[in-house]
Amino acid sequence: MYCWIRIFVAGLLVSWIQFPEQTKLIDVPQKTIDGLGVIGGPIILILCVSSILFLVFHPISKDRYLEIKVSLDSRK
């Protein structure tokens, strides 16, 4: 459903590190490879930690889940 957001963000990140198009692997600058490390490391870590924090501060019990499920099923 929100695939376009992920594609948009991925495109922005690749543009941000100035990833070259149609080039040989040997011609990719070290700065670009370091940029891929930043995207694959700290940025992904921040997204994962923020997801965990959301789940910790927005707990949902099994009873509440069943209430929501019944409510959604009744709309169909």
C-alpha atoms as a printed R data frame, in Angstrom:
   type eleno elety resid chain resno       x      y       z
1  ATOM     1    CA   MET     A     1   0.000  0.000   0.000
2  ATOM     2    CA   TYR     A     2   2.745  2.435   0.876
3  ATOM     3    CA   CYS     A     3   5.284  1.005  -1.553
4  ATOM     4    CA   TRP     A     4   5.605  4.345  -3.345
5  ATOM     5    CA   ILE     A     5   6.862  5.951  -0.128
6  ATOM     6    CA   ARG     A     6   9.648  3.386   0.199
7  ATOM     7    CA   ILE     A     7  10.598  3.782  -3.456
8  ATOM     8    CA   PHE     A     8  10.612  7.575  -3.095
9  ATOM     9    CA   VAL     A     9  12.787  7.472   0.041
10 ATOM    10    CA   ALA     A    10  15.157  4.948  -1.553
11 ATOM    11    CA   GLY     A    11  15.480  7.216  -4.582
12 ATOM    12    CA   LEU     A    12  16.229 10.198  -2.357
13 ATOM    13    CA   LEU     A    13  18.881  8.271  -0.439
14 ATOM    14    CA   VAL     A    14  20.545  7.023  -3.612
15 ATOM    15    CA   SER     A    15  20.519 10.572  -5.011
16 ATOM    16    CA   TRP     A    16  21.905 11.884  -1.726
17 ATOM    17    CA   ILE     A    17  24.984  9.652  -1.955
18 ATOM    18    CA   GLN     A    18  25.291 10.415  -5.688
19 ATOM    19    CA   PHE     A    19  25.205  6.775  -6.727
20 ATOM    20    CA   PRO     A    20  26.477  6.529 -10.319
21 ATOM    21    CA   GLU     A    21  24.371  5.064 -13.112
22 ATOM    22    CA   GLN     A    22  25.652  2.580 -15.696
23 ATOM    23    CA   THR     A    23  29.202  2.364 -14.427
24 ATOM    24    CA   LYS     A    24  31.611 -0.438 -13.681
25 ATOM    25    CA   LEU     A    25  32.040 -1.531 -10.096
26 ATOM    26    CA   ILE     A    26  35.674 -0.461 -10.072
27 ATOM    27    CA   ASP     A    27  34.657  3.100 -11.034
28 ATOM    28    CA   VAL     A    28  32.359  3.637  -8.022
29 ATOM    29    CA   PRO     A    29  34.031  6.233  -5.761
30 ATOM    30    CA   GLN     A    30  34.888  5.362  -2.161
31 ATOM    31    CA   LYS     A    31  32.692  8.248  -0.979
32 ATOM    32    CA   THR     A    32  29.683  6.548  -2.584
33 ATOM    33    CA   ILE     A    33  30.498  3.197  -0.993
34 ATOM    34    CA   ASP     A    34  30.791  4.930   2.381
35 ATOM    35    CA   GLY     A    35  27.392  6.519   1.741
36 ATOM    36    CA   LEU     A    36  25.884  3.083   1.187
37 ATOM    37    CA   GLY     A    37  27.315  2.086   4.563
38 ATOM    38    CA   VAL     A    38  25.619  5.070   6.194
39 ATOM    39    CA   ILE     A    39  22.289  4.161   4.597
40 ATOM    40    CA   GLY     A    40  22.614  0.468   5.457
41 ATOM    41    CA   GLY     A    41  23.839  1.069   8.988
42 ATOM    42    CA   PRO     A    42  22.765  4.008  11.128
43 ATOM    43    CA   ILE     A    43  19.705  5.028   9.096
44 ATOM    44    CA   ILE     A    44  18.241  1.517   9.134
45 ATOM    45    CA   LEU     A    45  19.098  1.255  12.849
46 ATOM    46    CA   ILE     A    46  17.198  4.479  13.564
47 ATOM    47    CA   LEU     A    47  14.153  3.159  11.689
48 ATOM    48    CA   CYS     A    48  14.241 -0.152  13.585
49 ATOM    49    CA   VAL     A    49  14.660  1.482  17.003
50 ATOM    50    CA   SER     A    50  11.860  3.954  16.293
51 ATOM    51    CA   SER     A    51   9.576  1.032  15.366
52 ATOM    52    CA   ILE     A    52  10.422 -0.750  18.606
53 ATOM    53    CA   LEU     A    53   9.821  2.418  20.641
54 ATOM    54    CA   PHE     A    54   6.442  2.856  18.950
55 ATOM    55    CA   LEU     A    55   5.465 -0.692  19.894
56 ATOM    56    CA   VAL     A    56   6.646 -0.238  23.477
57 ATOM    57    CA   PHE     A    57   4.711  2.988  24.008
58 ATOM    58    CA   HIS     A    58   1.641  1.846  22.073
59 ATOM    59    CA   PRO     A    59   0.925 -1.564  23.561
60 ATOM    60    CA   ILE     A    60  -2.100 -3.503  22.435
61 ATOM    61    CA   SER     A    61  -3.625 -6.340  24.406
62 ATOM    62    CA   LYS     A    62  -5.204 -9.421  22.910
63 ATOM    63    CA   ASP     A    63  -8.637 -8.216  24.071
64 ATOM    64    CA   ARG     A    64  -8.203 -4.840  22.358
65 ATOM    65    CA   TYR     A    65  -6.986 -6.588  19.202
66 ATOM    66    CA   LEU     A    66 -10.110 -8.751  19.143
67 ATOM    67    CA   GLU     A    67 -12.336 -5.684  19.628
68 ATOM    68    CA   ILE     A    68 -10.694 -3.970  16.660
69 ATOM    69    CA   LYS     A    69 -10.915 -7.131  14.558
70 ATOM    70    CA   VAL     A    70 -14.621 -7.596  15.292
71 ATOM    71    CA   SER     A    71 -15.278 -3.942  14.502
72 ATOM    72    CA   LEU     A    72 -13.451 -4.193  11.175
73 ATOM    73    CA   ASP     A    73 -15.103 -7.489  10.269
74 ATOM    74    CA   SER     A    74 -18.543 -5.985  10.876
75 ATOM    75    CA   ARG     A    75 -17.824 -3.278   8.279
76 ATOM    76    CA   LYS     A    76 -17.405 -5.787   5.480
